[in-house]
Amino acid sequence: MIEVMDFSQKERIYLRDWYYNAGIVGFLKVISDGNLDIEKLKDFGDKLYIGEDYIEFDLSILENFKEKFYRQLFLHYFDLGQYQAYLNKALQYKADKISKILKEIDKYPFKGLHIFLGYSLDTYDDIVNYKEKISELTKEQIYDKTRDTGFVVDFVGNTTKNIIGLSKLDDYLNSVRKLSFKIRKRSDKLCMSCQTRKKEFDMNNAISNIIGFNPDNSNWIWGFDANKVKLCSICSLVYLCASVSLVFHKKDSNYKYCFYFINHNRSIRKLVDSYNGFQGQVNIKVNNKEIYPIMVKEAVKFVKEEQASQTLQNISFIEIQENNMGGQSTKSYNVYSFSLTKKLAEFIDHNIEKIPKGFYFIKKDYFDIEYEILKKTIERNLNYNDIDKYFRMYFSSKSNNFVKFNSNIYSIVDYILKYISYIFLGGMMDLEKISKKGFVNGKQLRERLGKEKENQINGLAYQFLNDLKVGDRDKFLDKYLRVSISNQMESRFGQDEMNSKEAFLHFGYSFINGLLNTYENNSNKENKNE
């Protein structure tokens, strides 16, 4: 392994593009052996200084960098839970099916692990014993037991081949050791990224499959000469380190891996804190649909801190996913940018736990309600039409086999009405009172009609819904008065509802909510599911 000489040469790297920022976080993670804590990083003393938007480090800090880098790659990508799942599935075969059991255990990318750990799996009892031993081990212990074998190198190479290339790592480190990145003559060209050190290495797939360029297609796809797009060895190392800071998450029903990074240019310290918070939230989530709410929570937290410090910075989340193009697996990425006003951030912060959850199917297509509502909340286009949509989905699920709806309608309607009132109407408290009045009134009517008239109740609710959709106050009021009088109920439709369209709609949708008694029905349903 090539080691770096212990000399006092210092280099600076600054916050730049999102992938470079991910590399800075990864770089700090590597040199600290995964202990990514700003206070702990002070243990490096004068060998590492963390400035506002840069880090300055002594090159001697790169001693044993390759070993540390491989360790972090292994710990980052080794999915112990997945391996244990393979073992559990393997043991579902009968005891005499040893070959099938071993085939299940030896699945990619864990092939041969039991051999490198020193276990012979010749009998069924051997496999049962091996499963118990694995359940007692951590990822760190597995790494320590296999670090001197070929397993770590093979595993890291296989699991990262569609993300980064490791073939040039020794070249980068050797260049650093020789100080080849230094500008020594006028003809030396500057690194495309830092613009201070000598360019030396191609910015191609050896750096990253996410941002690298293929020299063979750079001219006709990108429109430039790939030979001119080169990096210094320091920046090459930084970009390579992004691979250990990308937060991965199993997404969709196919459990497809996506990679995420939270990015902003406020400061190194804040970037590290945001990263740690985001990764921590992702790690504790078990629902494979919940990555977007985590983004929103971190964005709200960031905006509040920005306002407190009287600074203005945008925060974004990068989602990287597989893109099968031309028969090769490459990576493409989406950027989620959150530009939250103080008012919107306050609303989300106060209601984040009340955001409706659930899903619906239309035929085989799955739709996540929490994602839909949060996205519209951020984009500021959540409105009465969405209430109508979810009510109709609710009705359709009762009479249409192609639609399945699993959510709390009461929570959906309540959240959207509060959102409209607070964001667009200045937080008018009267509207909240009107909503409560409408809900209680609808619930009273349901009690008068009785549970045995469920079909009549649904029919009434659907008629009221049609009037609300087009904003026809007269038709709604005509039906409302007739049904109130026939059931000997006092009208609660007052002057506010007559004079204000918003008051009318808040009353009307809340009235339907009470009429359907969705609060109690869905609360009972949720309790049964818990």
Secondary structure, 3 states (H helix, E strand, C coil): CCCCCCCCCEEEEECCCHHHHHHHHHHHHHHCCCCCCHHHHHHHHHHEEECCCEEEEEHHHHCCHHHHHHHHHHHHHCCHHHHHHHHHHHCCCCCCCHHHHHHHHCCCCCCCHHHHCCCCCCCHHHHHHHHHHHHCCCHHHHHHHHCCCCHHHHHHHHHHCCCCCCCCHHHHHHHHHCCCCCCCCCCCCECCCCCCCECCEECCCCCCCCCCCCCCCHHHHHCCCHHHCEECHHHHHHHHHHHHCCEEEEECCCCEEEEEEEECCCCHHHHHHHHHHHHHHHHHCCCCCCHHHHHHHHHHHHHHHHHHCCCCCCEEEEEEEEEEECCEEEEEEEEEEECCCHHHHHHHHHHHHHCCCEEEEECCEEEEHHHHHHHHHHHCCCCHHHHHHHHHHHHHHHHCCCEEEEECHHHHHHHHHHHHHHHHCCCCHHHHHHHHHHHHHHHHHHHHHCHHHHHHHHHHHHHHHHHHHCCCHHHHHHHHHHHHHHCCCCCCCCHHHHHCHHHHHHHHHHHHHHHHCHHHHHHHHHHHHC
